[in-house]
């Protein structure tokens, strides 16, 4: 039997309440289960999953992750939004919080990169729907390969529309 999707992710953090506040107020997660100073289980706003993110507090003495710098480990998780309007809104929230660390156009994926209060990196992305992946997009992929280009969200909204549902036929079955 093949794996069909990621069910949830688990993070170890220094301060549970600080992390809970961040994921609720920045990315719109809601807390399903909360055990003070121990753990929280959060659900993405558009999810029907029992939880999408588990968070466990290990204390302020914990050092920063060295994954990708001096140790192996997970680079980031990618959370998907439905529209470019939502991607633009989240970009503003991430900028206001000082959490935004990058923005890239991967041709079929428009991505923001940010860090939570513990420096754990994550991505928020909008995926081009399958019916918009035409020969012009394939040519851009052939030209740029996997090298990201700078992301210009207003230009992408002009091109695809602010409310176009992303991921249809790609991450969301038709």
Residue pairs with C-beta under 8 A, 6 or more apart in sequence:
7 49
8 49
8 51
8 52
8 53
8 54
9 52
9 53
9 54
9 77
10 53
10 54
10 55
10 56
11 19
11 53
11 54
11 55
11 56
11 116
11 118
11 120
12 56
12 57
12 58
12 62
13 19
13 55
13 56
13 57
13 58
13 62
13 116
13 117
13 118
13 120
14 57
14 58
14 59
14 60
14 62
14 117
14 118
15 57
15 60
15 117
16 36
16 37
16 38
16 39
16 40
16 55
16 56
16 57
17 36
18 117
19 40
19 55
19 116
19 117
19 118
20 31
20 34
20 40
20 42
20 55
22 97
22 99
22 116
22 117
23 29
23 42
23 53
23 55
23 116
24 30
24 31
24 42
25 93
26 90
26 93
26 94
26 97
26 99
27 44
27 79
27 90
27 124
28 44
28 45
29 42
29 43
29 44
29 45
29 52
29 53
30 42
30 43
30 45
31 40
31 41
31 42
32 41
32 42
32 43
32 50
32 51
33 39
33 40
33 41
33 51
34 40
34 41
37 57
38 56
38 57
39 54
39 55
39 56
39 57
40 54
40 55
41 50
41 51
41 53
41 54
41 55
42 51
42 52
42 53
42 54
42 55
43 49
43 50
43 51
43 52
43 53
44 52
44 53
44 79
46 82
62 118
64 118
64 119
65 71
65 73
65 118
65 119
65 120
66 73
67 73
67 74
67 75
68 75
75 121
76 113
76 120
76 121
76 122
76 123
77 122
77 123
78 111
78 122
78 123
78 124
78 125
79 122
79 123
79 124
79 125
80 124
80 125
80 126
80 127
80 166
80 167
80 171
81 87
81 90
81 124
81 125
81 126
81 166
82 126
82 165
82 166
82 167
83 126
83 162
83 163
83 164
83 165
83 166
84 110
84 126
84 153
84 156
84 157
84 160
84 161
84 162
84 163
84 164
84 166
85 157
85 162
85 163
86 126
87 110
87 112
87 124
87 125
87 126
87 153
88 153
88 154
88 157
88 162
90 112
90 124
91 100
91 103
91 112
91 153
94 100
94 112
94 114
94 124
99 114
99 115
99 116
100 112
100 113
100 114
101 113
101 114
101 115
101 121
102 112
102 113
103 111
103 112
103 113
103 150
103 151
103 153
104 110
104 111
104 113
104 148
104 149
104 150
104 151
105 111
105 148
105 149
105 150
105 151
105 152
105 156
106 146
106 148
106 149
107 128
107 137
107 140
107 141
107 144
107 149
108 127
108 128
108 133
108 137
108 141
108 170
109 125
109 126
109 127
109 128
110 125
110 126
110 127
110 128
110 151
110 153
110 156
111 123
111 124
111 125
111 148
111 151
112 123
112 124
112 125
112 151
113 121
113 122
113 123
114 121
114 122
114 123
114 124
115 121
115 122
116 122
126 156
126 166
126 167
127 166
127 167
127 170
127 171
128 137
128 160
128 166
128 170
129 164
129 165
129 166
129 167
129 168
129 169
129 170
130 168
130 169
130 170
130 174
131 168
131 169
132 160
132 164
165 172
168 174
